[in-house]
Amino acid sequence: MAPLISFHLLDVGRIEPLKLISILIQMILIPFFVSRGLLKWKAFHWVKESTGILVNLAFFLIIFTVIGMNRSTFLSHFDILILVSSIAFLRTFVSGHLINLFSKLAGVDRERRMSYVLFGSFKNLGLAAAIAIVLFNERAAIPAAVTIPFEILFFIWFNYFQKRWDEQ
């Protein structure tokens, strides 16, 4: 589905279809099959406990790379950063709380509501940044790099919010 949606929504004249398919295979299919193989490997369950560190390191490298490639934008174009940050806040915090509110009004239990909120407000921004850099240019990855900290802050905030005000 991803290639078809991409071909439809993106300017196909600027993107080579084989390049897009190659990127999707490299960044989605290969990691998926490697993860399935690792789950069958008995020693992986022992190593699995420290995968959080690897995920955090990977996010750091992505953010560091995107910000480094766009340092002039981050240091001189505050108007762009304010706009992207405002959109990131709305996309993460406001949408997350709206999903929570409407789910609560619909009578959804707390655990399922939490899943809805996280699925509705979190996106795979690391992958989005990587694909944006490869398909377009480094500036296309700025929104993903700016939004990742908002998602982290929302996760911390929403956990606190659930415990403090949204008991059920």
N, CA, C and O of each residue as an XYZ file, in Angstrom:
672
protein
N       0.809     -1.199      0.000
C       0.000      0.000      0.000
C       0.855      1.268      0.000
O       0.515      2.244     -0.669
N       1.961      1.258      0.745
C       2.774      2.476      0.862
C       3.248      3.002     -0.489
O       3.154      4.206     -0.725
N       3.754      2.151     -1.393
C       4.174      2.702     -2.693
C       3.016      3.314     -3.472
O       3.183      4.358     -4.103
N       1.848      2.683     -3.437
C       0.707      3.217     -4.177
C       0.256      4.562     -3.620
O      -0.027      5.490     -4.377
N       0.190      4.664     -2.304
C      -0.188      5.933     -1.678
C       0.856      7.001     -1.993
O       0.511      8.140     -2.307
N       2.128      6.630     -1.910
C       3.204      7.577     -2.195
C       3.155      8.060     -3.633
O       3.296      9.255     -3.890
N       2.956      7.146     -4.571
C       2.878      7.537     -5.979
C       1.721      8.493     -6.209
O       1.828      9.426     -7.005
N       0.623      8.263     -5.519
C      -0.564      9.101     -5.708
C      -0.387     10.489     -5.087
O      -0.762     11.491     -5.694
N       0.179     10.549     -3.888
C       0.250     11.813     -3.162
C       1.492     12.642     -3.470
O       1.465     13.866     -3.343
N       2.572     11.991     -3.871
C       3.809     12.720     -4.125
C       3.934     13.066     -5.597
O       3.244     12.498     -6.443
N       4.803     13.985     -5.885
C       5.073     14.360     -7.270
C       5.893     13.243     -7.909
O       7.114     13.197     -7.764
N       5.214     12.348     -8.612
C       5.860     11.155     -9.166
C       6.944     11.528    -10.166
O       7.891     10.764    -10.353
N       6.831     12.662    -10.803
C       7.843     13.076    -11.765
C       9.198     13.310    -11.132
O      10.222     13.179    -11.803
N       9.228     13.653     -9.855
C      10.489     13.914     -9.158
C      11.064     12.683     -8.480
O      12.246     12.669     -8.138
N      10.264     11.658     -8.281
C      10.708     10.479     -7.540
C      10.703      9.273     -8.461
O       9.714      8.985     -9.136
N      11.820      8.581     -8.473
C      11.894      7.366     -9.274
C      11.161      6.252     -8.528
O      11.466      5.991     -7.365
N      10.197      5.590     -9.180
C       9.431      4.530     -8.503
C      10.315      3.407     -7.957
O      10.062      2.908     -6.861
N      11.337      3.007     -8.697
C      12.215      1.936     -8.214
C      13.007      2.374     -6.985
O      13.278      1.564     -6.098
N      13.377      3.650     -6.932
C      14.091      4.159     -5.763
C      13.188      4.112     -4.530
O      13.629      3.726     -3.448
N      11.926      4.504     -4.699
C      10.974      4.469     -3.592
C      10.758      3.041     -3.102
O      10.754      2.792     -1.897
N      10.580      2.119     -4.015
C      10.392      0.710     -3.637
C      11.635      0.184     -2.936
O      11.529     -0.536     -1.943
N      12.818      0.539     -3.445
C      14.072      0.117     -2.815
C      14.181      0.652     -1.389
O      14.583     -0.077     -0.482
N      13.827      1.915     -1.189
C      13.884      2.512      0.151
C      12.915      1.809      1.093
O      13.265      1.510      2.235
N      11.705      1.545      0.624
C      10.720      0.864      1.467
C      11.175     -0.543      1.837
O      10.958     -0.994      2.962
N      11.800     -1.231      0.899
C      12.325     -2.570      1.199
C      13.431     -2.473      2.239
O      13.452     -3.248      3.196
N      14.359     -1.517      2.058
C      15.489     -1.381      2.973
C      15.075     -0.928      4.370
O      15.664     -1.361      5.360
N      14.085     -0.074      4.458
C      13.748      0.517      5.751
C      12.556     -0.121      6.444
O      12.327      0.132      7.627
N      11.791     -0.942      5.733
C      10.630     -1.577      6.360
C      10.722     -3.095      6.283
O      10.699     -3.764      7.316
N      10.824     -3.643      5.095
C      10.774     -5.103      4.950
C      11.991     -5.805      5.546
O      11.835     -6.774      6.289
N      13.189     -5.338      5.236
C      14.388     -6.003      5.768
C      14.403     -5.962      7.297
O      14.607     -7.006      7.917
N      14.194     -4.789      7.943
C      14.141     -4.799      9.414
C      13.026     -5.689      9.977
O      13.194     -6.309     11.027
N      11.894     -5.750      9.278
C      10.800     -6.606      9.735
C      11.238     -8.071      9.749
O      11.038     -8.768     10.744
N      11.831     -8.541      8.654
C      12.248     -9.941      8.589
C      13.409    -10.232      9.539
O      13.482    -11.323     10.104
N      14.311     -9.279      9.722
C      15.393     -9.462     10.691
C      14.805     -9.586     12.098
O      15.254    -10.421     12.884
N      13.806     -8.763     12.420
C      13.194     -8.837     13.753
C      12.507    -10.178     13.974
O      12.564    -10.727     15.074
N      11.861    -10.710     12.942
C      11.221    -12.034     13.066
C      12.279    -13.103     13.329
O      12.070    -14.003     14.142
N      13.405    -13.003     12.646
C      14.491    -13.957     12.866
C      15.072    -13.842     14.263
O      15.363    -14.852     14.903
N      15.241    -12.614     14.741
C      15.777    -12.408     16.085
C      14.847    -12.961     17.160
O      15.314    -13.470     18.179
N      13.547    -12.867     16.944
C      12.602    -13.399     17.927
C      12.713    -14.916     18.061
O      12.419    -15.466     19.122
N      13.126    -15.583     17.013
C      13.296    -17.039     17.069
C      14.634    -17.436     17.705
O      14.805    -18.578     18.133
N      15.568    -16.507     17.764
C      16.884    -16.758     18.345
C      16.765    -16.683     19.865
O      16.355    -15.657     20.407
N      17.121    -17.765     20.553
C      16.921    -17.855     22.006
C      17.717    -16.811     22.778
O      17.231    -16.276     23.775
N      18.918    -16.518     22.335
C      19.747    -15.546     23.053
C      19.193    -14.129     22.934
O      19.528    -13.268     23.748
N      18.358    -13.878     21.940
C      17.814    -12.528     21.755
C      16.957    -12.108     22.941
O      16.980    -10.938     23.325
N      16.212    -13.015     23.523
C      15.354    -12.665     24.659
C      16.188    -12.212     25.855
O      15.725    -11.426     26.681
N      17.416    -12.713     25.938
C      18.324    -12.274     26.985
C      18.844    -10.865     26.666
O      18.996    -10.037     27.565
N      19.112    -10.603     25.393
C      19.628     -9.310     24.948
C      18.507     -8.271     24.859
O      18.761     -7.068     24.917
N      17.283     -8.739     24.720
C      16.126     -7.873     24.480
C      15.950     -6.799     25.552
O      15.418     -5.724     25.275
N      16.394     -7.088     26.770
C      16.224     -6.143     27.867
C      16.971     -4.834     27.631
O      16.572     -3.797     28.163
N      18.042     -4.861     26.848
C      18.814     -3.639     26.610
C      18.502     -2.994     25.260
O      19.223     -2.096     24.827
N      17.440     -3.439     24.592
C      17.111     -2.836     23.297
C      16.616     -1.405     23.440
O      16.722     -0.625     22.494
N      16.081     -1.045     24.592
C      15.642      0.333     24.808
C      16.788      1.317     24.627
O      16.599      2.403     24.078
N      17.964      0.943     25.083
C      19.144      1.792     24.919
C      19.463      1.961     23.438
O      19.792      3.060     22.993
N      19.368      0.878     22.679
C      19.644      0.952     21.242
C      18.619      1.824     20.518
O      18.977      2.589     19.623
N      17.363      1.712     20.897
C      16.319      2.541     20.280
C      16.564      4.014     20.601
O      16.466      4.863     19.715
N      16.880      4.324     21.853
C      17.166      5.706     22.235
C      18.388      6.246     21.496
O      18.399      7.399     21.063
N      19.409      5.414     21.354
C      20.607      5.820     20.620
C      20.284      6.081     19.152
O      20.789      7.039     18.567
N      19.452      5.239     18.557
C      19.062      5.430     17.159
C      18.294      6.739     16.985
O      18.541      7.478     16.032
N      17.356      7.034     17.903
C      16.630      8.305     17.826
C      17.581      9.488     17.973
O      17.458     10.483     17.259
N      18.531      9.374     18.903
C      19.515     10.442     19.071
C      20.291     10.668     17.781
O      20.474     11.811     17.361
N      20.747      9.594     17.153
C      21.517      9.735     15.913
C      20.694     10.379     14.805
O      21.205     11.205     14.048
N      19.431     10.006     14.707
C      18.568     10.602     13.676
C      18.375     12.092     13.932
O      18.545     12.909     13.027
N      18.022     12.443     15.162
C      17.802     13.856     15.487
C      19.095     14.652     15.314
O      19.085     15.740     14.738
N      20.199     14.112     15.809
C      21.497     14.780     15.708
C      21.876     15.008     14.248
O      22.349     16.086     13.888
N      21.669     13.997     13.411
C      22.003     14.111     11.989
C      21.142     15.158     11.298
O      21.657     16.008     10.572
N      19.840     15.099     11.520
C      18.934     16.047     10.859
C      19.215     17.474     11.324
O      19.253     18.394     10.506
N      19.410     17.667     12.619
C      19.697     19.010     13.121
C      21.056     19.483     12.615
O      21.208     20.648     12.249
N      22.038     18.595     12.591
C      23.356     18.959     12.069
C      23.312     19.353     10.601
O      23.960     20.318     10.195
N      22.554     18.613      9.808
C      22.444     18.923      8.382
C      21.694     20.231      8.148
O      21.877     20.873      7.114
N      20.863     20.626      9.086
C      20.029     21.825      8.944
C      20.359     22.882      9.993
O      19.492     23.672     10.367
N      21.586     22.905     10.464
C      21.914     23.812     11.564
C      21.647     25.274     11.219
O      21.270     26.053     12.095
N      21.836     25.657      9.963
C      21.571     27.056      9.604
C      20.088     27.388      9.773
O      19.744     28.490     10.198
N      19.222     26.449      9.446
C      17.785     26.670      9.631
C      17.453     26.768     11.113
O      16.686     27.640     11.522
N      18.026     25.880     11.920
C      17.738     25.879     13.352
C      18.297     27.118     14.049
O      17.758     27.550     15.068
N      19.373     27.692     13.510
C      19.987     28.848     14.153
C      19.477     30.190     13.633
O      19.617     31.204     14.318
N      18.892     30.216     12.444
C      18.530     31.515     11.879
C      17.066     31.663     11.462
O      16.590     32.789     11.321
N      16.358     30.589     11.265
C      14.971     30.680     10.795
C      13.999     30.264     11.901
O      13.360     29.215     11.826
N      13.906     31.109     12.921
C      13.043     30.786     14.055
C      11.571     30.775     13.667
O      10.768     30.085     14.295
N      11.215     31.537     12.634
C       9.823     31.550     12.194
C       9.393     30.168     11.713
O       8.273     29.734     11.984
N      10.276     29.481     11.003
C       9.974     28.119     10.540
C       9.868     27.176     11.735
O       8.963     26.344     11.797
N      10.793     27.309     12.680
C      10.782     26.426     13.851
C       9.548     26.646     14.713
O       8.987     25.690     15.247
N       9.123     27.888     14.852
C       7.919     28.170     15.643
C       6.696     27.574     14.966
O       5.843     26.987     15.631
N       6.603     27.718     13.651
C       5.475     27.151     12.913
C       5.459     25.626     13.025
O       4.421     25.033     13.320
N       6.605     24.996     12.789
C       6.675     23.530     12.861
C       6.417     23.055     14.288
O       5.749     22.040     14.489
N       6.937     23.773     15.276
C       6.701     23.399     16.677
C       5.229     23.536     17.048
O       4.692     22.706     17.782
N       4.579     24.574     16.547
C       3.144     24.745     16.817
C       2.336     23.601     16.226
O       1.436     23.064     16.872
N       2.660     23.237     15.006
C       1.970     22.114     14.362
C       2.261     20.816     15.110
O       1.365     19.993     15.301
N       3.512     20.632     15.532
C       3.878     19.421     16.275
C       3.114     19.342     17.592
O       2.652     18.269     17.980
N       2.980     20.472     18.281
C       2.224     20.503     19.531
C       0.765     20.124     19.288
O       0.203     19.294     20.002
N       0.158     20.738     18.277
C      -1.241     20.424     17.962
C      -1.401     18.963     17.575
O      -2.325     18.290     18.031
N      -0.498     18.475     16.731
C      -0.591     17.107     16.241
C      -0.415     16.089     17.365
O      -1.023     15.019     17.334
N       0.398     16.410     18.336
C       0.688     15.444     19.391
C      -0.203     15.653     20.617
O      -0.973     14.763     20.980
N      -0.106     16.804     21.246
C      -0.824     17.037     22.498
C      -2.328     17.186     22.295
O      -3.116     16.520     22.967
N      -2.724     18.050     21.379
C      -4.154     18.312     21.200
C      -4.862     17.084     20.642
O      -5.922     16.698     21.135
N      -4.279     16.468     19.611
C      -4.939     15.279     19.048
C      -4.994     14.150     20.072
O      -5.992     13.434     20.147
N      -3.933     13.981     20.860
C      -3.932     12.942     21.882
C      -5.027     13.142     22.914
O      -5.720     12.194     23.283
N      -5.185     14.379     23.382
C      -6.226     14.645     24.377
C      -7.630     14.570     23.775
O      -8.570     14.154     24.452
N      -7.778     14.966     22.518
C      -9.090     14.826     21.871
C      -9.469     13.358     21.702
O     -10.620     12.983     21.928
N      -8.515     12.535     21.310
C      -8.783     11.096     21.190
C      -9.181     10.533     22.549
O     -10.112      9.733     22.646
N      -8.476     10.952     23.600
C      -8.801     10.492     24.947
C     -10.211     10.929     25.348
O     -10.982     10.131     25.880
N     -10.543     12.184     25.094
C     -11.856     12.716     25.461
C     -12.979     11.987     24.733
O     -13.939     11.542     25.361
N     -12.867     11.863     23.418
C     -13.932     11.209     22.652
C     -14.037      9.721     22.986
O     -15.136      9.165     23.003
N     -12.906      9.080     23.249
C     -12.946      7.668     23.645
C     -13.618      7.511     25.003
O     -14.378      6.569     25.227
N     -13.328      8.445     25.906
C     -13.943      8.401     27.233
C     -15.450      8.618     27.131
O     -16.228      7.926     27.788
N     -15.861      9.586     26.302
C     -17.289      9.839     26.101
C     -17.994      8.647     25.461
O     -19.184      8.427     25.686
N     -17.256      7.882     24.663
C     -17.829      6.700     24.009
C     -17.838      5.485     24.930
O     -18.331      4.422     24.552
N     -17.293      5.636     26.144
C     -17.323      4.544     27.104
C     -16.204      3.529     26.958
O     -16.314      2.407     27.453
N     -15.131      3.911     26.286
C     -13.994      3.003     26.110
C     -13.235      2.904     27.431
O     -13.013      3.916     28.096
N     -12.835      1.683     27.816
C     -12.119      1.505     29.077
C     -10.742      2.173     29.008
O     -10.216      2.429     27.925
N     -10.172      2.449     30.179
C      -8.943      3.235     30.299
C      -7.769      2.625     29.537
O      -7.041      3.345     28.856
N      -7.575      1.317     29.641
C      -6.432      0.683     28.981
C      -6.528      0.785     27.461
O      -5.546      1.105     26.791
N      -7.699      0.514     26.929
C      -7.877      0.604     25.475
C      -7.775      2.061     25.018
O      -7.242      2.347     23.946
N      -8.291      2.980     25.841
C      -8.223      4.403     25.517
C      -6.769      4.864     25.420
O      -6.415      5.647     24.540
N      -5.938      4.372     26.329
C      -4.511      4.711     26.304
C      -3.882      4.234     25.001
O      -3.077      4.949     24.404
N      -4.240      3.040     24.558
C      -3.725      2.528     23.283
C      -4.179      3.400     22.126
O      -3.385      3.712     21.239
N      -5.430      3.793     22.123
C      -5.950      4.668     21.058
C      -5.184      5.988     21.018
O      -4.818      6.476     19.948
N      -4.950      6.553     22.194
C      -4.246      7.837     22.266
C      -2.835      7.699     21.706
O      -2.400      8.521     20.900
N      -2.128      6.669     22.130
C      -0.748      6.509     21.669
C      -0.685      6.182     20.182
O       0.168      6.718     19.475
N      -1.569      5.317     19.694
C      -1.583      5.020     18.261
C      -2.007      6.239     17.444
O      -1.547      6.423     16.317
N      -2.872      7.061     18.003
C      -3.363      8.220     17.269
C      -2.426      9.407     17.278
O      -2.493     10.248     16.381
N      -1.555      9.499     18.269
C      -0.708     10.685     18.379
C       0.771     10.413     18.129
O       1.547     11.362     18.018
N       1.185      9.164     18.038
C       2.585      8.829     17.789
C       2.742      8.310     16.375
O       1.913      7.538     15.894
N       3.790      8.726     15.719
C       4.097      8.271     14.366
C       5.546      7.801     14.332
O       6.311      8.074     15.258
N       5.920      7.104     13.281
C       7.293      6.633     13.140
C       8.125      7.742     12.508
O       8.391      7.722     11.306
N       8.528      8.699     13.315
C       9.214      9.878     12.807
C      10.656      9.608     12.416
O      11.206     10.309     11.567
N      11.272      8.611     13.016
C      12.627      8.252     12.603
C      12.643      7.783     11.158
O      13.488      8.199     10.366
N      11.708      6.920     10.829
C      11.584      6.441      9.448
C      11.190      7.581      8.525
O      11.702      7.682      7.410
N      10.291      8.435      8.973
C       9.861      9.574      8.152
C      11.036     10.494      7.837
O      11.166     10.964      6.707
N      11.888     10.753      8.819
C      13.057     11.612      8.593
C      14.018     10.975      7.598
O      14.524     11.645      6.698
N      14.266      9.687      7.762
C      15.190      8.999      6.853
C      14.668      8.998      5.418
O      15.418      9.280      4.484
N      13.396      8.686      5.243
C      12.817      8.666      3.893
C      12.802     10.076      3.301
O      13.060     10.244      2.109
N      12.505     11.086      4.112
C      12.485     12.466      3.615
C      13.858     12.892      3.110
O      13.965     13.549      2.074
N      14.906     12.521      3.839
C      16.263     12.877      3.413
C      16.615     12.189      2.103
O      17.166     12.813      1.197
N      16.297     10.908      2.004
C      16.663     10.145      0.808
C      15.860     10.592     -0.407
O      16.427     10.747     -1.488
N      14.562     10.801     -0.258
C      13.724     11.137     -1.408
C      13.794     12.609     -1.798
O      13.730     12.933     -2.985
N      13.923     13.496     -0.835
C      13.867     14.923     -1.142
C      15.207     15.573     -0.829
O      16.130     15.514     -1.641
N      15.320     16.187      0.329
C      16.585     16.765      0.774
C      16.549     16.865      2.293
O      15.558     16.504      2.928
N      17.639     17.356      2.861
C      17.731     17.376      4.323
C      16.693     18.290      4.967
O      16.281     18.043      6.100
N      16.265     19.333      4.273
C      15.270     20.247      4.854
C      13.910     19.575      5.028
O      13.130     19.973      5.894
N      13.624     18.573      4.225
C      12.338     17.877      4.327
C      12.220     17.084      5.626
O      11.116     16.710      6.021
N      13.338     16.827      6.290
C      13.323     16.046      7.532
C      13.169     16.913      8.777
O      13.047     16.383      9.881
N      13.172     18.227      8.622
C      13.062     19.122      9.782
C      11.798     18.865     10.598
O      11.895     18.773     11.822
N      10.614     18.743      9.987
C       9.421     18.500     10.812
C       9.521     17.246     11.679
O       9.068     17.254     12.824
N      10.096     16.187     11.159
C      10.233     14.964     11.953
C      11.175     15.189     13.131
O      10.890     14.755     14.247
N      12.296     15.866     12.887
C      13.260     16.112     13.961
C      12.680     17.017     15.038
O      12.975     16.838     16.220
N      11.867     17.980     14.650
C      11.255     18.889     15.623
C      10.149     18.181     16.405
O       9.949     18.471     17.584
N       9.434     17.265     15.769
C       8.282     16.620     16.400
C       8.673     15.504     17.368
O       7.934     15.243     18.317
N       9.792     14.849     17.161
C      10.203     13.741     18.043
C      10.242     14.174     19.516
O       9.691     13.460     20.354
N      10.863     15.306     19.871
C      10.824     15.706     21.293
C       9.408     15.963     21.814
O       9.128     15.709     22.985
N       8.518     16.461     20.958
C       7.128     16.662     21.382
C       6.467     15.329     21.720
O       5.690     15.248     22.671
N       6.768     14.288     20.952
C       6.197     12.970     21.257
C       6.728     12.434     22.578
O       5.982     11.850     23.363
N       8.012     12.633     22.818
C       8.599     12.175     24.079
C       7.957     12.922     25.255
O       7.576     12.313     26.255
N       7.842     14.242     25.123
C       7.208     15.037     26.183
C       5.750     14.656     26.378
O       5.266     14.619     27.510
N       5.037     14.370     25.279
C       3.635     13.976     25.403
C       3.509     12.643     26.131
O       2.607     12.468     26.950
N       4.400     11.707     25.842
C       4.355     10.412     26.521
C       4.514     10.608     28.027
O       3.780     10.011     28.816
N       5.471     11.443     28.421
C       5.684     11.719     29.845
C       4.464     12.429     30.432
O       3.963     12.045     31.489
N       3.987     13.471     29.738
C       2.837     14.233     30.213
C       1.588     13.362     30.321
O       0.891     13.408     31.335
N       1.298     12.572     29.292
C       0.054     11.816     29.289
C       0.060     10.732     30.362
O      -0.986     10.420     30.931
N       1.213     10.165     30.638
C       1.323      9.192     31.723
C       0.979      9.869     33.050
O       0.237      9.313     33.860
N       1.518     11.067     33.268
C       1.206     11.840     34.476
C      -0.277     12.216     34.504
O      -0.935     12.081     35.535
N      -0.795     12.684     33.380
C      -2.197     13.088     33.268
C      -3.129     11.925     33.601
O      -4.112     12.102     34.320
N      -2.824     10.745     33.081
C      -3.663      9.568     33.334
C      -3.701      9.235     34.823
O      -4.760      8.916     35.364
N      -2.556      9.309     35.478
C      -2.501      8.964     36.898
C      -3.138     10.039     37.770
O      -3.765      9.728     38.782
N      -2.982     11.284     37.389
C      -3.426     12.397     38.227
C      -4.905     12.750     38.044
O      -5.632     12.900     39.026
N      -5.352     12.883     36.790
C      -6.691     13.417     36.549
C      -7.647     12.478     35.836
O      -8.854     12.718     35.831
N      -7.139     11.432     35.242
C      -8.017     10.622     34.397
C      -8.228      9.217     34.962
O      -8.354      8.255     34.205
N      -8.266      9.100     36.270
C      -8.523      7.788     36.881
C      -9.938      7.333     36.556
O     -10.877      8.127     36.503
N     -10.056      6.029     36.340
C     -11.403      5.510     36.053
C     -11.489      4.058     36.413
O     -12.541      3.442     36.245
